Amino acid sequence: MALRETHIARMRTESFDTLVIGGGINGAVAAASLAGRGATVALIDRGDFAHFTSQASSNLVWGGFKYLENYELPLVWKLCRSRNRLMKAYPDNIKEIGFYATLDKSSPYPPWFAALGAAAYWIIGQFGTQRPRLLKPRTIEREEPAVNTTEVSGGIEYSDGILIDNDARFVFSFVREAIESGAAAANYVELVSAGWPSSTTPAGSSM
Ligand SMILES: Cc1cc2nc3c(=O)[nH]c(=O)nc-3n(C[C@H](O)[C@H](O)[C@H](O)COP(=O)(O)OP(=O)(O)OC[C@H]3O[C@@H](n4cnc5c(N)ncnc54)[C@H](O)[C@@H]3O)c2cc1C
């Protein structure tokens, strides 16, 4: 019997501590984490695993620079801390990536202000990546001759983390980890309704 059918049969006959609905990155990680800690877990997705939002990510871990624009400093701090941990835990999957951005008169910020933001991102990120740089047009011309610097007033270079693997494969690695820890996982299984078993119906709820 194929693995999927075996797991569907288990879902029909066994009872589980947790049913995880959706095998995107959050469901897959939750299933792997719970199963790894000894919970009995069933994981379902109505399509392929990682077929929905988790296949459309730009793969940045976590692209927190953009949140500085709204001064969401606690969020940026959390994202950077998480990025640094993940870069250490998964060195083969998550690497540092550099961004080289040019700015001109139509840009929302002058280069010095963007560089200040990049420096703040680096500091909040506890220096977990390469030091950012403020770039003069002459430096950009020298380092990246393909860039047309006629209108350019300067630029910045800063770094973040990126998931270098295929995102669906990354998600599936957690699905596989969940299965290896004893979870039952099946795709093309949709949750269409849910209810409380009569013995556990909470007081005051209606069904
Ligand atoms: C263009 C774009 C770029 C992004 N870039 C980044 C980035 O660079 N860095 C970053 O950190 N984040 C990024 N994100 C956000 C990130 O991709 C999402 O936060 C993440 O993928 C959400 O994962 P998820 O598991 O919560 O949801 P999903 O991947 O959407 O998974 C939910 C799953 O649940 C299943 N499901 C739903 N209902 C049911 C049901 N009733 N029964 C069974 N299955 C069901 C769906 O089929 C789906 O597979 C980006 C998002 C987009 C759209």
The ligand as an SDF file (V2000), in Angstrom:
LIG
                    3D

 53 58  0  0  0  0  0  0  0  0999 V2000
    4.8990   37.2720   -2.9670 C   0  0  0  0  0  0  0  0  0  0  0  0
    5.2190   36.8450   -1.5480 C   0  0  0  0  0  0  0  0  0  0  0  0
    6.5140   37.0110   -1.0750 C   0  0  0  0  0  0  0  0  0  0  0  0
    6.8330   36.6400    0.2290 C   0  0  0  0  0  0  0  0  0  0  0  0
    8.1100   36.7640    0.6250 N   0  0  0  0  0  0  0  0  0  0  0  0
    8.4610   36.3750    1.8610 C   0  0  0  0  0  0  0  0  0  0  0  0
    9.8090   36.4420    2.2840 C   0  0  0  0  0  0  0  0  0  0  0  0
   10.6940   36.8220    1.5260 O   0  0  0  0  0  0  0  0  0  0  0  0
   10.1150   36.0480    3.5340 N   0  0  0  0  0  0  0  0  0  0  0  0
    9.1410   35.5830    4.3820 C   0  0  0  0  0  0  0  0  0  0  0  0
    9.4810   35.2500    5.5090 O   0  0  0  0  0  0  0  0  0  0  0  0
    7.8510   35.4940    4.0100 N   0  0  0  0  0  0  0  0  0  0  0  0
    7.5020   35.8770    2.7770 C   0  0  0  0  0  0  0  0  0  0  0  0
    6.1900   35.8020    2.3880 N   0  0  0  0  0  0  0  0  0  0  0  0
    5.2130   35.2990    3.3560 C   0  0  0  0  0  0  0  0  0  0  0  0
    5.2880   33.7600    3.4680 C   0  0  0  0  0  0  0  0  0  0  0  0
    5.3550   33.1920    2.1770 O   0  0  0  0  0  0  0  0  0  0  0  0
    4.0250   33.2910    4.2060 C   0  0  0  0  0  0  0  0  0  0  0  0
    3.9940   33.9070    5.4810 O   0  0  0  0  0  0  0  0  0  0  0  0
    4.0460   31.7750    4.4220 C   0  0  0  0  0  0  0  0  0  0  0  0
    4.2690   31.0650    3.2200 O   0  0  0  0  0  0  0  0  0  0  0  0
    2.7090   31.3580    4.9950 C   0  0  0  0  0  0  0  0  0  0  0  0
    2.7620   29.9620    5.2140 O   0  0  0  0  0  0  0  0  0  0  0  0
    1.5280   29.1850    5.7880 P   0  0  0  0  0  0  0  0  0  0  0  0
    1.9700   27.7710    6.0370 O   0  0  0  0  0  0  0  0  0  0  0  0
    0.9700   29.9220    6.9480 O   0  0  0  0  0  0  0  0  0  0  0  0
    0.3980   29.2860    4.6610 O   0  0  0  0  0  0  0  0  0  0  0  0
    0.2780   28.5480    3.2390 P   0  0  0  0  0  0  0  0  0  0  0  0
    1.5850   28.2930    2.5850 O   0  0  0  0  0  0  0  0  0  0  0  0
   -0.7220   29.3490    2.4900 O   0  0  0  0  0  0  0  0  0  0  0  0
   -0.3140   27.1430    3.6510 O   0  0  0  0  0  0  0  0  0  0  0  0
   -1.6400   26.9500    4.0610 C   0  0  0  0  0  0  0  0  0  0  0  0
   -2.0520   25.5990    3.5360 C   0  0  0  0  0  0  0  0  0  0  0  0
   -3.2870   25.2530    4.1300 O   0  0  0  0  0  0  0  0  0  0  0  0
   -4.0140   24.4950    3.1840 C   0  0  0  0  0  0  0  0  0  0  0  0
   -5.4100   24.5320    3.5940 N   0  0  0  0  0  0  0  0  0  0  0  0
   -6.1650   25.6280    3.7920 C   0  0  0  0  0  0  0  0  0  0  0  0
   -7.4020   25.2750    4.1830 N   0  0  0  0  0  0  0  0  0  0  0  0
   -7.4200   23.9040    4.2360 C   0  0  0  0  0  0  0  0  0  0  0  0
   -8.4370   22.9420    4.5660 C   0  0  0  0  0  0  0  0  0  0  0  0
   -9.6610   23.2920    4.9320 N   0  0  0  0  0  0  0  0  0  0  0  0
   -8.1030   21.6210    4.5010 N   0  0  0  0  0  0  0  0  0  0  0  0
   -6.8590   21.2480    4.1500 C   0  0  0  0  0  0  0  0  0  0  0  0
   -5.8660   22.1280    3.8220 N   0  0  0  0  0  0  0  0  0  0  0  0
   -6.1510   23.4400    3.8640 C   0  0  0  0  0  0  0  0  0  0  0  0
   -3.7270   25.1920    1.8600 C   0  0  0  0  0  0  0  0  0  0  0  0
   -3.9410   24.3150    0.7920 O   0  0  0  0  0  0  0  0  0  0  0  0
   -2.2560   25.5830    2.0290 C   0  0  0  0  0  0  0  0  0  0  0  0
   -1.3700   24.6460    1.4600 O   0  0  0  0  0  0  0  0  0  0  0  0
    5.8390   36.1240    1.0900 C   0  0  0  0  0  0  0  0  0  0  0  0
    4.5430   35.9370    0.6150 C   0  0  0  0  0  0  0  0  0  0  0  0
    4.2320   36.2860   -0.6990 C   0  0  0  0  0  0  0  0  0  0  0  0
    2.8290   36.0660   -1.1970 C   0  0  0  0  0  0  0  0  0  0  0  0
  1  2  1  0
  2  3  1  0
  2 52  2  0
  3  4  2  0
  4  5  1  0
  4 50  1  0
  5  6  2  0
  6  7  1  0
  6 13  1  0
  7  8  2  0
  7  9  1  0
  9 10  1  0
 10 11  2  0
 10 12  1  0
 12 13  2  0
 13 14  1  0
 14 15  1  0
 14 50  1  0
 15 16  1  0
 16 17  1  0
 16 18  1  0
 18 19  1  0
 18 20  1  0
 20 21  1  0
 20 22  1  0
 22 23  1  0
 23 24  1  0
 24 25  2  0
 24 26  1  0
 24 27  1  0
 27 28  1  0
 28 29  2  0
 28 30  1  0
 28 31  1  0
 31 32  1  0
 32 33  1  0
 33 34  1  0
 33 48  1  0
 34 35  1  0
 35 36  1  0
 35 46  1  0
 36 37  1  0
 36 45  1  0
 37 38  2  0
 38 39  1  0
 39 40  1  0
 39 45  2  0
 40 41  1  0
 40 42  2  0
 42 43  1  0
 43 44  2  0
 44 45  1  0
 46 47  1  0
 46 48  1  0
 48 49  1  0
 50 51  2  0
 51 52  1  0
 52 53  1  0
M  END
$$$$
